[in-house]
C-alpha cells in the first residue's frame, strides 16, 4: 500500500465510514517537485457532511467544531481540511471535502467556478471507493467533465492544437483563473508531467469536435471551425472572472477549516519560489489582518520560472 492509499484508508476509518470515494491529484501524483513536507492532495466525496465531521471529531482527527465545519460545507464548496494522523508521521493530506451533489454540479455543464473542474480534468487516481457503484460514479463524473472541455475551451483556442496542445492551453487558462503563489511557469511544469495523459484523453474529444462541426482538422491538429459565438465567449470569460473571485474568497474559509494553514502556505511558497519566508510576530499572531501586504508582494513578484531541485 502506498502512503497515499494508507492515508486514504486512515481517513475512511477515522470518519466512521462516511466516505464514498477518495481521489488523488496534484504534485504528489504528478511528481512535480514534492518533498517530504508536501501534502497529498485528495478530493474526498462524503455521503453526509455532518456525519463525516462528527466521525472525525469522535476519532480525535478534527480540531474544529462540527457545527462550524458543517455550516461552511455548502459555502463556496468544498471545505479544505488537513488530515495528519499520528502527528503527521504517516504524512499529511490536504483534503477537499465534498458531497456527491456538489461534485456533480462542479463537474457539470454549468459549474459555479473552476476550482474542482480545473483540477479533476487533469491526471488523477481513485485511491478508494466504498463500492463498485461509487467507483463507477467517479469514473462517470470524470469522463463527463473531460468530454465537455471544448464547451469552455473553444473561446481560448487561438491556434490549431493537437491533444497535448489542448492540455497545455487548458492548464494556461486554468492557472490564469486563480491567484496562485507559484512561479509563472508552473502550468508548463504541470503540463510536462502529464502530457501523455492529455494525449490519451483529449484525442477523442478533438475527434468528436471535428465530427460535430466545432473543429476543423489541419494535419495532426485541430482549429475551431469558426470563432466561438460572442455570447458564449462572454459567458466563459465571466465564468473565469467569477471563479477567480470565488477562489480568492475561499482563502478566508480555508483559514477557518484548515488547521495550521499558515505554516503549510509558508512552506509551499518557499518550495515553489526558492525564497525563504520569515514571518513577523504580528503576522503570525493576526495573519488575517497583517499578512495581506506580504501576500500581495509575493503574488506581484513571483519568479518567471520555478526553482528546480
C-alpha positions as CSV (number, residue, x, y, z in Angstrom):
1,X,0.0,0.0,0.0
2,X,1.4,3.4,-1.0
3,X,1.5,6.3,1.5
4,X,-1.4,8.0,-0.3
5,X,-3.5,4.8,-0.1
6,X,-2.6,4.4,3.6
7,X,-3.7,8.0,4.3
8,X,-7.0,7.4,2.4
9,X,-7.7,4.2,4.4
10,X,-6.9,6.0,7.7
11,X,-9.3,8.9,6.7
12,X,-12.1,6.4,5.9
13,X,-11.7,4.6,9.2
14,X,-11.5,7.9,11.2
15,X,-14.6,9.3,9.6
16,X,-16.8,6.3,10.7
17,X,-17.3,5.0,7.1
18,X,-18.9,8.2,5.9
19,X,-16.6,8.4,2.8
20,X,-17.8,7.3,-0.6
21,X,-14.6,7.9,-2.6
22,X,-11.1,9.3,-2.3
23,X,-9.3,10.8,-5.4
24,X,-5.7,11.8,-5.5
25,X,-4.5,14.7,-7.7
26,X,-1.7,17.3,-7.6
27,X,2.0,17.3,-7.1
28,X,2.4,14.0,-5.2
29,X,0.7,12.2,-8.1
30,X,2.4,14.1,-10.9
31,X,5.8,14.2,-9.0
32,X,6.1,17.9,-9.8
33,X,8.6,18.9,-7.1
34,X,7.1,17.4,-3.9
35,X,9.3,17.0,-0.9
36,X,9.0,15.2,2.5
37,X,6.8,18.1,3.7
38,X,4.4,18.1,0.7
39,X,0.8,17.2,1.3
40,X,-1.1,14.6,-0.6
41,X,-4.0,16.4,-2.4
42,X,-7.2,14.5,-2.0
43,X,-10.8,15.0,-3.1
44,X,-12.9,13.2,-0.5
45,X,-16.5,12.5,-1.5
46,X,-18.7,12.1,1.5
47,X,-22.3,10.8,2.0
48,X,-23.2,13.4,4.6
49,X,-21.2,16.4,5.8
50,X,-22.4,16.4,9.4
51,X,-21.9,12.7,9.8
52,X,-18.4,12.9,8.3
53,X,-17.2,15.7,10.5
54,X,-18.8,14.1,13.6
55,X,-16.9,10.9,12.8
56,X,-13.6,12.8,12.5
57,X,-14.3,14.6,15.8
58,X,-15.1,11.4,17.6
59,X,-11.8,9.9,16.5
60,X,-9.8,12.9,17.5
61,X,-8.8,13.9,14.0
62,X,-10.9,17.1,13.8
63,X,-9.8,20.2,15.7
64,X,-12.7,22.4,14.7
65,X,-16.4,22.4,16.0
66,X,-18.6,20.1,13.9
67,X,-21.2,22.7,13.6
68,X,-18.7,25.2,12.1
69,X,-17.5,22.7,9.5
70,X,-21.0,21.6,8.6
71,X,-22.2,25.2,8.3
72,X,-19.4,26.1,5.9
73,X,-19.7,23.0,3.8
74,X,-22.2,24.5,1.4
75,X,-20.5,27.9,1.3
76,X,-18.0,28.0,-1.6
77,X,-17.8,24.2,-1.5
78,X,-15.6,22.3,-0.9
79,X,-14.1,22.7,2.6
80,X,-10.4,22.1,2.8
81,X,-9.0,20.3,5.9
82,X,-5.7,18.9,7.0
83,X,-5.6,15.2,7.8
84,X,-2.4,14.1,9.6
85,X,-2.9,11.0,11.7
86,X,-0.3,10.1,14.3
87,X,1.0,13.7,14.5
88,X,1.8,13.5,10.8
89,X,4.2,10.6,10.9
90,X,2.3,8.9,8.0
91,X,2.2,12.2,6.0
92,X,-0.3,14.9,5.7
93,X,-3.3,15.1,3.3
94,X,-4.9,18.3,2.2
95,X,-8.4,17.1,1.7
96,X,-11.2,18.8,-0.3
97,X,-14.4,17.6,1.4
98,X,-17.3,17.5,-1.0
99,X,-20.7,15.8,-1.4
100,X,-21.8,13.8,-4.4
101,X,-24.3,16.6,-5.2
102,X,-21.6,19.3,-5.1
103,X,-19.2,17.2,-7.3
104,X,-21.9,16.7,-9.9
105,X,-22.5,20.5,-10.0
106,X,-18.8,21.3,-10.0
107,X,-18.1,19.0,-12.9
108,X,-21.3,19.5,-14.8
109,X,-22.2,21.8,-17.8
110,X,-22.8,24.8,-15.6
111,X,-20.2,24.8,-12.8
112,X,-20.3,27.6,-10.2
113,X,-16.5,28.0,-10.5
114,X,-13.4,26.2,-11.8
115,X,-11.9,25.0,-8.6
116,X,-12.7,21.3,-8.8
117,X,-13.2,21.2,-12.6
118,X,-9.8,22.6,-13.4
119,X,-8.1,20.0,-11.1
120,X,-10.1,16.9,-12.0
121,X,-9.8,17.1,-15.8
122,X,-6.1,16.6,-15.2
123,X,-4.5,13.3,-14.3
124,X,-6.0,11.8,-11.1
125,X,-6.2,8.4,-9.4
126,X,-9.0,6.9,-7.5
127,X,-7.4,5.6,-4.3
128,X,-10.5,4.2,-2.6
129,X,-14.2,3.7,-3.3
130,X,-16.8,2.3,-0.9
131,X,-18.5,0.2,-3.6
132,X,-18.0,-0.7,-7.3
133,X,-21.0,1.7,-7.9
134,X,-19.2,4.5,-6.2
135,X,-16.1,3.8,-8.3
136,X,-18.2,3.8,-11.4
137,X,-19.8,7.1,-10.4
138,X,-16.4,8.7,-10.0
139,X,-15.3,7.5,-13.5
140,X,-18.6,8.7,-15.0
141,X,-18.1,12.2,-13.5
142,X,-14.5,12.5,-14.6
143,X,-15.4,11.3,-18.1
144,X,-18.3,13.7,-18.4
145,X,-16.1,16.7,-17.3
146,X,-13.4,15.8,-19.8
147,X,-15.9,15.3,-22.7
148,X,-17.2,18.8,-22.1
149,X,-13.8,20.5,-22.2
150,X,-14.4,22.1,-25.6
151,X,-17.5,23.8,-24.2
152,X,-15.3,26.2,-22.2
153,X,-12.0,26.0,-24.1
154,X,-13.3,26.9,-27.5
155,X,-13.0,30.7,-26.9
156,X,-9.4,30.2,-25.9
157,X,-8.2,28.2,-28.9
158,X,-6.4,30.9,-30.9
159,X,-4.3,28.5,-32.9
160,X,-4.5,24.8,-34.0
161,X,-3.8,22.3,-31.3
162,X,-3.4,18.5,-31.0
163,X,-4.4,16.6,-27.9
164,X,-1.3,17.6,-26.0
165,X,-1.6,21.2,-27.1
166,X,-5.2,21.3,-25.9
167,X,-3.9,20.1,-22.5
168,X,-1.2,22.7,-22.4
169,X,-3.6,25.5,-23.3
170,X,-6.2,24.2,-20.8
171,X,-3.6,24.5,-18.0
172,X,-2.7,28.0,-19.0
173,X,-6.3,29.1,-18.9
174,X,-7.0,27.3,-15.6
175,X,-3.9,28.7,-13.8
176,X,-4.7,32.2,-15.0
177,X,-8.2,31.7,-13.4
178,X,-6.7,31.7,-9.9
179,X,-4.3,33.8,-7.8
180,X,-1.5,31.3,-7.1
181,X,1.8,31.8,-5.3
182,X,3.8,29.5,-7.6
183,X,6.2,30.7,-10.3
184,X,4.7,31.9,-13.5
185,X,5.8,28.9,-15.5
186,X,4.1,26.4,-13.1
187,X,1.4,25.5,-15.7
188,X,4.2,24.4,-18.1
189,X,5.9,22.2,-15.4
190,X,2.5,20.7,-14.6
191,X,1.8,20.0,-18.3
192,X,5.2,18.3,-18.8
193,X,4.3,15.9,-16.0
194,X,1.1,14.7,-17.7
195,X,1.5,15.3,-21.4
196,X,0.8,11.7,-22.1
197,X,-2.4,11.9,-20.1
198,X,-3.7,14.7,-22.2
199,X,-2.7,12.9,-25.4
200,X,-4.8,9.9,-24.3
201,X,-8.0,11.7,-23.0
202,X,-8.2,14.6,-25.4
203,X,-7.7,12.7,-28.7
204,X,-11.3,11.5,-28.7
205,X,-12.5,15.0,-27.6
206,X,-10.9,16.6,-30.6
207,X,-12.2,13.9,-32.9
208,X,-15.8,14.4,-31.6
209,X,-15.4,18.1,-32.0
210,X,-14.5,17.7,-35.7
211,X,-17.3,15.2,-36.2
212,X,-19.8,17.7,-34.7
213,X,-18.5,20.6,-36.8
214,X,-17.0,22.5,-34.0
215,X,-13.4,21.9,-35.2
216,X,-11.6,21.5,-38.5
217,X,-8.7,19.2,-38.8
218,X,-5.4,20.6,-40.1
219,X,-2.9,17.8,-40.4
220,X,-2.4,16.4,-36.9
221,X,-4.0,19.5,-35.3
222,X,-7.5,21.0,-35.0
223,X,-8.7,24.5,-35.1
224,X,-12.2,26.0,-34.4
225,X,-14.4,25.8,-37.5
226,X,-15.4,29.4,-36.7
227,X,-14.9,31.7,-33.7
228,X,-16.9,31.0,-30.6
229,X,-20.2,32.9,-30.6
230,X,-19.7,36.2,-28.7
231,X,-22.3,35.3,-26.1
232,X,-20.6,32.0,-25.4
233,X,-17.2,33.7,-25.2
234,X,-18.5,36.3,-22.8
235,X,-20.1,33.6,-20.7
236,X,-16.9,31.7,-20.1
237,X,-14.8,34.8,-19.6
238,X,-17.2,35.9,-17.0
239,X,-17.1,32.4,-15.5
240,X,-13.3,32.6,-15.1
241,X,-13.5,36.1,-13.5
242,X,-16.2,34.8,-11.1
243,X,-14.1,31.7,-10.5
244,X,-11.1,33.8,-9.5
245,X,-13.1,35.9,-7.1
246,X,-14.6,32.8,-5.5
247,X,-11.2,31.1,-5.2
248,X,-9.8,34.2,-3.5
249,X,-12.8,34.4,-1.2
250,X,-12.3,30.7,-0.4
251,X,-9.0,31.6,1.2
252,X,-10.8,33.1,4.2
253,X,-12.8,29.9,4.6
254,X,-9.6,27.8,4.5
255,X,-8.2,29.9,7.4
256,X,-11.1,28.5,9.5
257,X,-11.3,25.0,8.2
258,X,-7.6,24.1,7.6
259,X,-5.6,23.5,10.8
260,X,-2.1,25.1,10.8
261,X,-2.8,26.7,7.4
262,X,-0.1,29.4,7.8
263,X,2.9,27.1,8.1
264,X,1.5,25.0,5.2
265,X,1.3,28.0,2.9
266,X,4.7,29.3,4.0
267,X,6.4,26.0,3.1
268,X,4.5,25.8,-0.2
269,X,5.6,29.3,-1.2
270,X,9.2,28.6,-0.2
271,X,9.2,25.3,-2.2
272,X,7.9,26.8,-5.4
273,X,9.7,30.2,-5.4
274,X,13.0,29.3,-3.8
275,X,12.5,32.2,-1.3
276,X,12.9,32.0,2.5
277,X,9.8,33.5,4.1
278,X,10.3,34.8,7.6
279,X,7.0,36.0,9.1
280,X,7.0,38.7,11.8
281,X,5.4,38.0,15.2
282,X,2.4,40.2,14.3
283,X,1.9,38.4,11.0
284,X,1.8,35.1,12.8
285,X,-0.5,36.4,15.6
286,X,-3.0,38.2,13.3
287,X,-2.4,36.9,9.7
288,X,-5.9,37.7,8.5
289,X,-5.2,41.4,9.1
290,X,-1.4,41.8,8.7
291,X,-0.4,39.1,6.2
292,X,-2.1,40.7,3.2
293,X,0.8,43.1,2.2
294,X,3.2,40.3,2.1
295,X,0.8,38.0,0.2
296,X,0.3,40.8,-2.4
297,X,4.0,41.3,-2.7
298,X,4.6,37.6,-3.2
299,X,2.0,37.5,-6.0
300,X,3.3,40.5,-7.7
301,X,7.0,39.4,-7.6
302,X,6.6,35.7,-8.4
303,X,9.6,34.4,-10.4
304,X,9.1,33.7,-14.0
305,X,10.5,30.2,-13.7
306,X,10.1,27.7,-10.9
307,X,13.2,26.8,-8.9
308,X,14.2,23.3,-9.9
309,X,15.6,20.8,-7.4
